[in-house]
Amino acid sequence: MKETTDTVTESSVRWSSIVARGPEAEPFLQGQLSQDVSTMNTSGAWALLLAPDGIVITSCHVSTSPDGYDLAVPRVLGDVALERLRRFLLRTKCTLELVEREHGPFNTVREQIDAGLPGAAEFARGLTPQCFGASFVTSAVSFTKGCFTGQELVGRLDARGSSVPWRMVRATGPNEARMGDVLTSKGPAGVSGLTTSTHDGDSVVGLGFAHRSLFGSSELELAVDVRVEEIV
């Protein structure tokens, strides 16, 4: 985990697709993605691409095609995601190609914030899936499909009901600096802080991370100009 003060403030979100084709595309992706791609319906589903230690590299929205699968990923993470998949593409009848796409699951920063979905700035924190909220894990991880890369830590955290220290939040406040001060006011130095934001009239709305000790603390109760809501 690393501490960073970078915050995404651009209004648009750009996407790419990793196009997986070939007779062994399905078994390959079954072993690499957290979602059960063999049971997806035509509307597709969210999945996670994890590092072997269970850290989220990116989420992707997976959809089926007649001859394979398309994985929508944030454009800034396209090359990283493709490289990660190709590391495990050994003697497999599956091809992977990265192409640009016009639209994605959300197309503006405001849509992302309203939906409470992590993007590239959130994944840059180097966190496990549970830090992004229970609903995120439920929508993107199958615990019954069998093994996939990074499964061991994710499954162990889920089985033990572990309380992860960092929580993704939606925050509203007068400006990014003030919101960042509140989010970093509790817990050890690390990944807390504002990550993605946009203006809403005279206020700022955004996503970020806070240490679990912030919730119910006097610092949060006294911060009447900043509202912090945990993404669950």
Order of alpha helices (4+ residues) and beta strands (2+ residues): beta-alpha-beta-beta-beta-alpha-beta-alpha-alpha-alpha-alpha-beta-alpha-beta-beta-alpha-beta
